[in-house]
Amino acid sequence: MTDLEFDILDELYFVQSFESIQNALEIDILLLKDALRQLIEKGWVRCFKSAATDDVVFAEEIDLDNRYLEYHYLATKEGLLAHNSR
């Protein structure tokens, strides 16, 4: 796990918008999108259509290139275990 992945997971104990994560970490949009993409691929972050956690965006529907600002993000159980194991 990279330092950036650790920092992102640290922000995702609760559902967060892209803007909230970016503001908290003060990092470039492209860097955050790429890191979120990797965390989603690892199964460490889940993507939601809104702050309501029952609106999951399934892997085949995720469009981080165009819709990243619409989504909300939350660490998965596996992501939290990886984060806490570091």
Jmol script that loads the backbone (N, CA, C; Angstrom):
load data "model"
ATOM      1  N   MET A   1       0.832  -1.168   0.000  1.00  0.00           N
ATOM      2  CA  MET A   1       0.000   0.000   0.000  1.00  0.00           C
ATOM      3  C   MET A   1       0.891   1.250   0.000  1.00  0.00           C
ATOM      4  N   THR A   2       0.563   2.152  -0.901  1.00  0.00           N
ATOM      5  CA  THR A   2       1.333   3.392  -0.973  1.00  0.00           C
ATOM      6  C   THR A   2       0.889   4.353   0.128  1.00  0.00           C
ATOM      7  N   ASP A   3       1.704   5.380   0.363  1.00  0.00           N
ATOM      8  CA  ASP A   3       1.336   6.403   1.341  1.00  0.00           C
ATOM      9  C   ASP A   3       0.038   7.092   0.935  1.00  0.00           C
ATOM     10  N   LEU A   4      -0.124   7.355  -0.361  1.00  0.00           N
ATOM     11  CA  LEU A   4      -1.334   8.011  -0.838  1.00  0.00           C
ATOM     12  C   LEU A   4      -2.560   7.118  -0.626  1.00  0.00           C
ATOM     13  N   GLU A   5      -2.435   5.840  -0.923  1.00  0.00           N
ATOM     14  CA  GLU A   5      -3.548   4.911  -0.693  1.00  0.00           C
ATOM     15  C   GLU A   5      -3.924   4.892   0.791  1.00  0.00           C
ATOM     16  N   PHE A   6      -2.922   4.884   1.647  1.00  0.00           N
ATOM     17  CA  PHE A   6      -3.162   4.907   3.087  1.00  0.00           C
ATOM     18  C   PHE A   6      -3.925   6.170   3.478  1.00  0.00           C
ATOM     19  N   ASP A   7      -3.483   7.312   2.970  1.00  0.00           N
ATOM     20  CA  ASP A   7      -4.122   8.587   3.302  1.00  0.00           C
ATOM     21  C   ASP A   7      -5.564   8.645   2.797  1.00  0.00           C
ATOM     22  N   ILE A   8      -5.804   8.116   1.603  1.00  0.00           N
ATOM     23  CA  ILE A   8      -7.168   8.102   1.062  1.00  0.00           C
ATOM     24  C   ILE A   8      -8.057   7.209   1.915  1.00  0.00           C
ATOM     25  N   LEU A   9      -7.600   6.010   2.222  1.00  0.00           N
ATOM     26  CA  LEU A   9      -8.389   5.098   3.055  1.00  0.00           C
ATOM     27  C   LEU A   9      -8.666   5.707   4.425  1.00  0.00           C
ATOM     28  N   ASP A  10      -7.726   6.490   4.924  1.00  0.00           N
ATOM     29  CA  ASP A  10      -7.903   7.156   6.203  1.00  0.00           C
ATOM     30  C   ASP A  10      -9.103   8.112   6.174  1.00  0.00           C
ATOM     31  N   GLU A  11      -9.410   8.641   5.006  1.00  0.00           N
ATOM     32  CA  GLU A  11     -10.544   9.555   4.837  1.00  0.00           C
ATOM     33  C   GLU A  11     -11.860   8.827   4.593  1.00  0.00           C
ATOM     34  N   LEU A  12     -11.795   7.532   4.325  1.00  0.00           N
ATOM     35  CA  LEU A  12     -12.983   6.821   3.854  1.00  0.00           C
ATOM     36  C   LEU A  12     -13.586   5.851   4.872  1.00  0.00           C
ATOM     37  N   TYR A  13     -13.480   6.173   6.131  1.00  0.00           N
ATOM     38  CA  TYR A  13     -14.182   5.389   7.148  1.00  0.00           C
ATOM     39  C   TYR A  13     -15.673   5.684   7.097  1.00  0.00           C
ATOM     40  N   PHE A  14     -16.011   6.831   6.535  1.00  0.00           N
ATOM     41  CA  PHE A  14     -17.395   7.233   6.294  1.00  0.00           C
ATOM     42  C   PHE A  14     -17.511   7.659   4.843  1.00  0.00           C
ATOM     43  N   VAL A  15     -18.705   7.619   4.298  1.00  0.00           N
ATOM     44  CA  VAL A  15     -18.932   7.988   2.896  1.00  0.00           C
ATOM     45  C   VAL A  15     -18.495   9.442   2.682  1.00  0.00           C
ATOM     46  N   GLN A  16     -17.687   9.645   1.632  1.00  0.00           N
ATOM     47  CA  GLN A  16     -17.157  10.974   1.327  1.00  0.00           C
ATOM     48  C   GLN A  16     -17.297  11.279  -0.157  1.00  0.00           C
ATOM     49  N   SER A  17     -17.502  12.544  -0.474  1.00  0.00           N
ATOM     50  CA  SER A  17     -17.505  12.978  -1.863  1.00  0.00           C
ATOM     51  C   SER A  17     -16.062  13.124  -2.345  1.00  0.00           C
ATOM     52  N   PHE A  18     -15.903  13.156  -3.650  1.00  0.00           N
ATOM     53  CA  PHE A  18     -14.578  13.358  -4.236  1.00  0.00           C
ATOM     54  C   PHE A  18     -13.981  14.666  -3.737  1.00  0.00           C
ATOM     55  N   GLU A  19     -14.797  15.718  -3.749  1.00  0.00           N
ATOM     56  CA  GLU A  19     -14.316  17.039  -3.328  1.00  0.00           C
ATOM     57  C   GLU A  19     -13.847  17.031  -1.871  1.00  0.00           C
ATOM     58  N   SER A  20     -14.552  16.318  -1.012  1.00  0.00           N
ATOM     59  CA  SER A  20     -14.151  16.235   0.394  1.00  0.00           C
ATOM     60  C   SER A  20     -12.793  15.566   0.539  1.00  0.00           C
ATOM     61  N   ILE A  21     -12.601  14.490  -0.205  1.00  0.00           N
ATOM     62  CA  ILE A  21     -11.317  13.783  -0.151  1.00  0.00           C
ATOM     63  C   ILE A  21     -10.205  14.682  -0.675  1.00  0.00           C
ATOM     64  N   GLN A  22     -10.460  15.322  -1.803  1.00  0.00           N
ATOM     65  CA  GLN A  22      -9.444  16.192  -2.409  1.00  0.00           C
ATOM     66  C   GLN A  22      -9.090  17.348  -1.477  1.00  0.00           C
ATOM     67  N   ASN A  23     -10.092  17.955  -0.875  1.00  0.00           N
ATOM     68  CA  ASN A  23      -9.834  19.072   0.042  1.00  0.00           C
ATOM     69  C   ASN A  23      -9.061  18.630   1.275  1.00  0.00           C
ATOM     70  N   ALA A  24      -9.403  17.480   1.798  1.00  0.00           N
ATOM     71  CA  ALA A  24      -8.726  16.977   2.990  1.00  0.00           C
ATOM     72  C   ALA A  24      -7.262  16.652   2.718  1.00  0.00           C
ATOM     73  N   LEU A  25      -6.997  16.084   1.544  1.00  0.00           N
ATOM     74  CA  LEU A  25      -5.629  15.648   1.219  1.00  0.00           C
ATOM     75  C   LEU A  25      -4.836  16.688   0.438  1.00  0.00           C
ATOM     76  N   GLU A  26      -5.548  17.662  -0.125  1.00  0.00           N
ATOM     77  CA  GLU A  26      -4.912  18.723  -0.913  1.00  0.00           C
ATOM     78  C   GLU A  26      -4.007  18.155  -2.010  1.00  0.00           C
ATOM     79  N   ILE A  27      -4.601  17.288  -2.854  1.00  0.00           N
ATOM     80  CA  ILE A  27      -3.835  16.700  -3.948  1.00  0.00           C
ATOM     81  C   ILE A  27      -4.516  16.981  -5.281  1.00  0.00           C
ATOM     82  N   ASP A  28      -3.772  16.771  -6.335  1.00  0.00           N
ATOM     83  CA  ASP A  28      -4.229  16.992  -7.700  1.00  0.00           C
ATOM     84  C   ASP A  28      -5.385  16.050  -8.056  1.00  0.00           C
ATOM     85  N   ILE A  29      -6.329  16.556  -8.822  1.00  0.00           N
ATOM     86  CA  ILE A  29      -7.507  15.787  -9.233  1.00  0.00           C
ATOM     87  C   ILE A  29      -7.108  14.501  -9.953  1.00  0.00           C
ATOM     88  N   LEU A  30      -6.194  14.590 -10.907  1.00  0.00           N
ATOM     89  CA  LEU A  30      -5.792  13.409 -11.680  1.00  0.00           C
ATOM     90  C   LEU A  30      -5.130  12.358 -10.802  1.00  0.00           C
ATOM     91  N   LEU A  31      -4.321  12.805  -9.886  1.00  0.00           N
ATOM     92  CA  LEU A  31      -3.644  11.885  -8.971  1.00  0.00           C
ATOM     93  C   LEU A  31      -4.666  11.164  -8.091  1.00  0.00           C
ATOM     94  N   LEU A  32      -5.651  11.904  -7.600  1.00  0.00           N
ATOM     95  CA  LEU A  32      -6.688  11.297  -6.769  1.00  0.00           C
ATOM     96  C   LEU A  32      -7.547  10.335  -7.579  1.00  0.00           C
ATOM     97  N   LYS A  33      -7.929  10.709  -8.796  1.00  0.00           N
ATOM     98  CA  LYS A  33      -8.725   9.805  -9.635  1.00  0.00           C
ATOM     99  C   LYS A  33      -7.983   8.501  -9.892  1.00  0.00           C
ATOM    100  N   ASP A  34      -6.706   8.589 -10.216  1.00  0.00           N
ATOM    101  CA  ASP A  34      -5.918   7.381 -10.481  1.00  0.00           C
ATOM    102  C   ASP A  34      -5.808   6.506  -9.234  1.00  0.00           C
ATOM    103  N   ALA A  35      -5.584   7.127  -8.092  1.00  0.00           N
ATOM    104  CA  ALA A  35      -5.455   6.363  -6.853  1.00  0.00           C
ATOM    105  C   ALA A  35      -6.787   5.705  -6.482  1.00  0.00           C
ATOM    106  N   LEU A  36      -7.891   6.432  -6.639  1.00  0.00           N
ATOM    107  CA  LEU A  36      -9.201   5.845  -6.366  1.00  0.00           C
ATOM    108  C   LEU A  36      -9.492   4.686  -7.300  1.00  0.00           C
ATOM    109  N   ARG A  37      -9.117   4.839  -8.559  1.00  0.00           N
ATOM    110  CA  ARG A  37      -9.314   3.755  -9.537  1.00  0.00           C
ATOM    111  C   ARG A  37      -8.574   2.497  -9.078  1.00  0.00           C
ATOM    112  N   GLN A  38      -7.343   2.657  -8.637  1.00  0.00           N
ATOM    113  CA  GLN A  38      -6.558   1.514  -8.174  1.00  0.00           C
ATOM    114  C   GLN A  38      -7.164   0.893  -6.922  1.00  0.00           C
ATOM    115  N   LEU A  39      -7.640   1.730  -6.009  1.00  0.00           N
ATOM    116  CA  LEU A  39      -8.248   1.212  -4.782  1.00  0.00           C
ATOM    117  C   LEU A  39      -9.548   0.472  -5.078  1.00  0.00           C
ATOM    118  N   ILE A  40     -10.307   0.969  -6.039  1.00  0.00           N
ATOM    119  CA  ILE A  40     -11.541   0.287  -6.442  1.00  0.00           C
ATOM    120  C   ILE A  40     -11.212  -1.055  -7.082  1.00  0.00           C
ATOM    121  N   GLU A  41     -10.181  -1.080  -7.943  1.00  0.00           N
ATOM    122  CA  GLU A  41      -9.769  -2.328  -8.587  1.00  0.00           C
ATOM    123  C   GLU A  41      -9.278  -3.356  -7.573  1.00  0.00           C
ATOM    124  N   LYS A  42      -8.634  -2.901  -6.507  1.00  0.00           N
ATOM    125  CA  LYS A  42      -8.156  -3.802  -5.450  1.00  0.00           C
ATOM    126  C   LYS A  42      -9.303  -4.300  -4.576  1.00  0.00           C
ATOM    127  N   GLY A  43     -10.453  -3.649  -4.684  1.00  0.00           N
ATOM    128  CA  GLY A  43     -11.583  -4.006  -3.841  1.00  0.00           C
ATOM    129  C   GLY A  43     -11.534  -3.337  -2.480  1.00  0.00           C
ATOM    130  N   TRP A  44     -10.731  -2.305  -2.340  1.00  0.00           N
ATOM    131  CA  TRP A  44     -10.567  -1.614  -1.067  1.00  0.00           C
ATOM    132  C   TRP A  44     -11.487  -0.408  -0.924  1.00  0.00           C
ATOM    133  N   VAL A  45     -12.068   0.043  -2.016  1.00  0.00           N
ATOM    134  CA  VAL A  45     -12.988   1.184  -1.990  1.00  0.00           C
ATOM    135  C   VAL A  45     -14.207   0.830  -2.820  1.00  0.00           C
ATOM    136  N   ARG A  46     -15.358   1.225  -2.336  1.00  0.00           N
ATOM    137  CA  ARG A  46     -16.612   1.045  -3.059  1.00  0.00           C
ATOM    138  C   ARG A  46     -17.118   2.430  -3.457  1.00  0.00           C
ATOM    139  N   CYS A  47     -17.771   2.470  -4.589  1.00  0.00           N
ATOM    140  CA  CYS A  47     -18.260   3.712  -5.180  1.00  0.00           C
ATOM    141  C   CYS A  47     -19.788   3.729  -5.095  1.00  0.00           C
ATOM    142  N   PHE A  48     -20.339   4.898  -4.753  1.00  0.00           N
ATOM    143  CA  PHE A  48     -21.782   5.054  -4.609  1.00  0.00           C
ATOM    144  C   PHE A  48     -22.298   6.210  -5.453  1.00  0.00           C
ATOM    145  N   LYS A  49     -23.560   6.114  -5.860  1.00  0.00           N
ATOM    146  CA  LYS A  49     -24.180   7.159  -6.670  1.00  0.00           C
ATOM    147  C   LYS A  49     -24.509   8.393  -5.847  1.00  0.00           C
ATOM    148  N   SER A  50     -24.658   8.222  -4.552  1.00  0.00           N
ATOM    149  CA  SER A  50     -24.978   9.345  -3.661  1.00  0.00           C
ATOM    150  C   SER A  50     -24.435   9.027  -2.274  1.00  0.00           C
ATOM    151  N   ALA A  51     -24.668   9.928  -1.356  1.00  0.00           N
ATOM    152  CA  ALA A  51     -24.201   9.703   0.013  1.00  0.00           C
ATOM    153  C   ALA A  51     -24.968   8.571   0.689  1.00  0.00           C
ATOM    154  N   ALA A  52     -26.117   8.190   0.127  1.00  0.00           N
ATOM    155  CA  ALA A  52     -26.870   7.040   0.647  1.00  0.00           C
ATOM    156  C   ALA A  52     -26.134   5.772   0.239  1.00  0.00           C
ATOM    157  N   THR A  53     -25.655   5.019   1.200  1.00  0.00           N
ATOM    158  CA  THR A  53     -24.775   3.889   0.904  1.00  0.00           C
ATOM    159  C   THR A  53     -25.467   2.697   0.259  1.00  0.00           C
ATOM    160  N   ASP A  54     -26.747   2.803  -0.046  1.00  0.00           N
ATOM    161  CA  ASP A  54     -27.402   1.682  -0.720  1.00  0.00           C
ATOM    162  C   ASP A  54     -27.432   1.850  -2.233  1.00  0.00           C
ATOM    163  N   ASP A  55     -26.861   2.922  -2.745  1.00  0.00           N
ATOM    164  CA  ASP A  55     -26.827   3.197  -4.181  1.00  0.00           C
ATOM    165  C   ASP A  55     -25.448   2.864  -4.767  1.00  0.00           C
ATOM    166  N   VAL A  56     -25.075   1.611  -4.730  1.00  0.00           N
ATOM    167  CA  VAL A  56     -23.758   1.168  -5.193  1.00  0.00           C
ATOM    168  C   VAL A  56     -23.630   1.337  -6.710  1.00  0.00           C
ATOM    169  N   VAL A  57     -22.455   1.785  -7.141  1.00  0.00           N
ATOM    170  CA  VAL A  57     -22.132   1.811  -8.568  1.00  0.00           C
ATOM    171  C   VAL A  57     -21.314   0.555  -8.815  1.00  0.00           C
ATOM    172  N   PHE A  58     -21.821  -0.326  -9.638  1.00  0.00           N
ATOM    173  CA  PHE A  58     -21.130  -1.585  -9.909  1.00  0.00           C
ATOM    174  C   PHE A  58     -19.918  -1.343 -10.810  1.00  0.00           C
ATOM    175  N   ALA A  59     -18.944  -2.220 -10.702  1.00  0.00           N
ATOM    176  CA  ALA A  59     -17.661  -2.057 -11.387  1.00  0.00           C
ATOM    177  C   ALA A  59     -17.802  -1.753 -12.871  1.00  0.00           C
ATOM    178  N   GLU A  60     -18.717  -2.441 -13.550  1.00  0.00           N
ATOM    179  CA  GLU A  60     -18.867  -2.224 -14.995  1.00  0.00           C
ATOM    180  C   GLU A  60     -19.525  -0.885 -15.327  1.00  0.00           C
ATOM    181  N   GLU A  61     -20.112  -0.213 -14.326  1.00  0.00           N
ATOM    182  CA  GLU A  61     -20.766   1.079 -14.542  1.00  0.00           C
ATOM    183  C   GLU A  61     -19.891   2.276 -14.173  1.00  0.00           C
ATOM    184  N   ILE A  62     -18.826   2.041 -13.428  1.00  0.00           N
ATOM    185  CA  ILE A  62     -18.004   3.144 -12.927  1.00  0.00           C
ATOM    186  C   ILE A  62     -17.329   3.867 -14.086  1.00  0.00           C
ATOM    187  N   ASP A  63     -17.472   5.182 -14.084  1.00  0.00           N
ATOM    188  CA  ASP A  63     -16.864   6.053 -15.092  1.00  0.00           C
ATOM    189  C   ASP A  63     -16.136   7.182 -14.372  1.00  0.00           C
ATOM    190  N   LEU A  64     -14.960   6.870 -13.825  1.00  0.00           N
ATOM    191  CA  LEU A  64     -14.208   7.860 -13.074  1.00  0.00           C
ATOM    192  C   LEU A  64     -13.696   8.992 -13.943  1.00  0.00           C
ATOM    193  N   ASP A  65     -13.536   8.752 -15.230  1.00  0.00           N
ATOM    194  CA  ASP A  65     -13.047   9.811 -16.106  1.00  0.00           C
ATOM    195  C   ASP A  65     -14.047  10.951 -16.231  1.00  0.00           C
ATOM    196  N   ASN A  66     -15.338  10.639 -16.235  1.00  0.00           N
ATOM    197  CA  ASN A  66     -16.349  11.657 -16.480  1.00  0.00           C
ATOM    198  C   ASN A  66     -17.277  11.939 -15.300  1.00  0.00           C
ATOM    199  N   ARG A  67     -17.442  10.976 -14.401  1.00  0.00           N
ATOM    200  CA  ARG A  67     -18.461  11.127 -13.357  1.00  0.00           C
ATOM    201  C   ARG A  67     -17.900  11.111 -11.939  1.00  0.00           C
ATOM    202  N   TYR A  68     -16.601  11.244 -11.796  1.00  0.00           N
ATOM    203  CA  TYR A  68     -15.964  11.135 -10.490  1.00  0.00           C
ATOM    204  C   TYR A  68     -16.524  12.123  -9.460  1.00  0.00           C
ATOM    205  N   LEU A  69     -16.965  13.300  -9.895  1.00  0.00           N
ATOM    206  CA  LEU A  69     -17.519  14.289  -8.964  1.00  0.00           C
ATOM    207  C   LEU A  69     -18.921  13.911  -8.479  1.00  0.00           C
ATOM    208  N   GLU A  70     -19.621  13.093  -9.233  1.00  0.00           N
ATOM    209  CA  GLU A  70     -20.974  12.660  -8.853  1.00  0.00           C
ATOM    210  C   GLU A  70     -20.949  11.560  -7.804  1.00  0.00           C
ATOM    211  N   TYR A  71     -19.873  10.802  -7.762  1.00  0.00           N
ATOM    212  CA  TYR A  71     -19.800   9.640  -6.899  1.00  0.00           C
ATOM    213  C   TYR A  71     -19.407  10.007  -5.467  1.00  0.00           C
ATOM    214  N   HIS A  72     -19.703   9.077  -4.582  1.00  0.00           N
ATOM    215  CA  HIS A  72     -19.242   9.123  -3.203  1.00  0.00           C
ATOM    216  C   HIS A  72     -18.473   7.826  -2.964  1.00  0.00           C
ATOM    217  N   TYR A  73     -17.565   7.850  -2.000  1.00  0.00           N
ATOM    218  CA  TYR A  73     -16.626   6.752  -1.826  1.00  0.00           C
ATOM    219  C   TYR A  73     -16.591   6.306  -0.364  1.00  0.00           C
ATOM    220  N   LEU A  74     -16.347   5.005  -0.182  1.00  0.00           N
ATOM    221  CA  LEU A  74     -16.279   4.419   1.148  1.00  0.00           C
ATOM    222  C   LEU A  74     -15.307   3.247   1.109  1.00  0.00           C
ATOM    223  N   ALA A  75     -14.468   3.148   2.124  1.00  0.00           N
ATOM    224  CA  ALA A  75     -13.565   2.002   2.222  1.00  0.00           C
ATOM    225  C   ALA A  75     -14.378   0.741   2.491  1.00  0.00           C
ATOM    226  N   THR A  76     -13.981  -0.347   1.874  1.00  0.00           N
ATOM    227  CA  THR A  76     -14.603  -1.639   2.133  1.00  0.00           C
ATOM    228  C   THR A  76     -13.984  -2.254   3.390  1.00  0.00           C
ATOM    229  N   LYS A  77     -14.557  -3.329   3.838  1.00  0.00           N
ATOM    230  CA  LYS A  77     -13.993  -4.047   4.986  1.00  0.00           C
ATOM    231  C   LYS A  77     -12.552  -4.458   4.695  1.00  0.00           C
ATOM    232  N   GLU A  78     -12.311  -4.941   3.479  1.00  0.00           N
ATOM    233  CA  GLU A  78     -10.962  -5.352   3.088  1.00  0.00           C
ATOM    234  C   GLU A  78     -10.003  -4.150   3.084  1.00  0.00           C
ATOM    235  N   GLY A  79     -10.504  -3.016   2.611  1.00  0.00           N
ATOM    236  CA  GLY A  79      -9.689  -1.810   2.603  1.00  0.00           C
ATOM    237  C   GLY A  79      -9.341  -1.340   4.004  1.00  0.00           C
ATOM    238  N   LEU A  80     -10.307  -1.412   4.908  1.00  0.00           N
ATOM    239  CA  LEU A  80     -10.050  -1.011   6.286  1.00  0.00           C
ATOM    240  C   LEU A  80      -9.072  -1.956   6.964  1.00  0.00           C
ATOM    241  N   LEU A  81      -9.187  -3.258   6.660  1.00  0.00           N
ATOM    242  CA  LEU A  81      -8.234  -4.227   7.226  1.00  0.00           C
ATOM    243  C   LEU A  81      -6.823  -3.954   6.710  1.00  0.00           C
ATOM    244  N   ALA A  82      -6.699  -3.672   5.422  1.00  0.00           N
ATOM    245  CA  ALA A  82      -5.387  -3.354   4.849  1.00  0.00           C
ATOM    246  C   ALA A  82      -4.834  -2.063   5.470  1.00  0.00           C
ATOM    247  N   HIS A  83      -5.698  -1.083   5.639  1.00  0.00           N
ATOM    248  CA  HIS A  83      -5.302   0.202   6.221  1.00  0.00           C
ATOM    249  C   HIS A  83      -4.822   0.020   7.664  1.00  0.00           C
ATOM    250  N   ASN A  84      -5.561  -0.760   8.430  1.00  0.00           N
ATOM    251  CA  ASN A  84      -5.206  -0.950   9.839  1.00  0.00           C
ATOM    252  C   ASN A  84      -4.043  -1.912  10.043  1.00  0.00           C
ATOM    253  N   SER A  85      -3.706  -2.696   9.009  1.00  0.00           N
ATOM    254  CA  SER A  85      -2.588  -3.640   9.109  1.00  0.00           C
ATOM    255  C   SER A  85      -1.249  -2.986   8.832  1.00  0.00           C
ATOM    256  N   ARG A  86      -1.287  -1.810   8.295  1.00  0.00           N
ATOM    257  CA  ARG A  86      -0.042  -1.146   7.917  1.00  0.00           C
ATOM    258  C   ARG A  86       0.718  -0.658   9.108  1.00  0.00           C
TER     259      ARG A  86
END
end "model"
wireframe off; spacefill off
backbone 0.3
color backbone group
